[in-house]
């Protein structure tokens, strides 16, 4: 087994951008359906199966830098954290969590615009992603683009804390079994798919909360908005526990398939650059 070469910061940045753009564009319609299932207005009123590419412009702009920020931070932290080999899962959890905090600085504004476009929040006024950006800024200011930043980080840290330790575990186990280092991209993709699907299913309630917060267009300067715990309690008492798992099937399928593409493309790009 040959010694594994670590990617540089720039290589992680480029490979992450390629991976993020690939998966977000490929699975955008499934994400739209998931978002509409989770919206409080209901699936059909949010748009049903029509216009499943509404909001794709925001993804084109934000996907590459968001994923690039994540992987550049993740790979750098993995290499520099002073933890022993037997604490590798903790290393991966800390590195992935830090990567998500960085990525969300780019990802959250994209998500706000995307979810509002997907659910036709602005009706005829929201004719494009850029039009939605201007409406958010006009009505809520720059803070509006970061509506839901806290809950997004709250969703992503548990998600990545499950996904990436599992991904690294599956990958290292398979690598030892097959005596391959590094794993071919398609085998790493299978590890990413399994890890992503497990993490997605377990963190769906947090995703539902994130969607509801981002779709709330009330002005926080004029009225006090409900806290995360209040929102959670309201959903549970008025809609039942199943509402907290709205969209769990498309979310799990989307992230399972997306994890294969996302991590597979990342490994393919990295393997070609560090070879």
Secondary structure, DSSP 8 states (H G I E B T S, - for coil): --------HHHHHHHHHHHHHHHHHHTHHHHHHHHHHHSTT-TTTTTTTS-TTTTHHHHHHHHHHHHHHHHHHHHHHHHHS---GGGHHHHHHHHHHHHHHHHHHHHHHHHHHHHHHHTTTTGGG--SHHHHHHHHHHHH-GGGGGTTHHHHHHHHHHHHHHHHHHHHHHHHHHHHHHT-SS--HHHHHHHHHHHHHHHHHHTHHHHHHHHHHHT----TTTS----HHHHHHHHHHHH-GGGGGTTHHHHHHHHHHHHHHHHHHHHHHHHHHH-
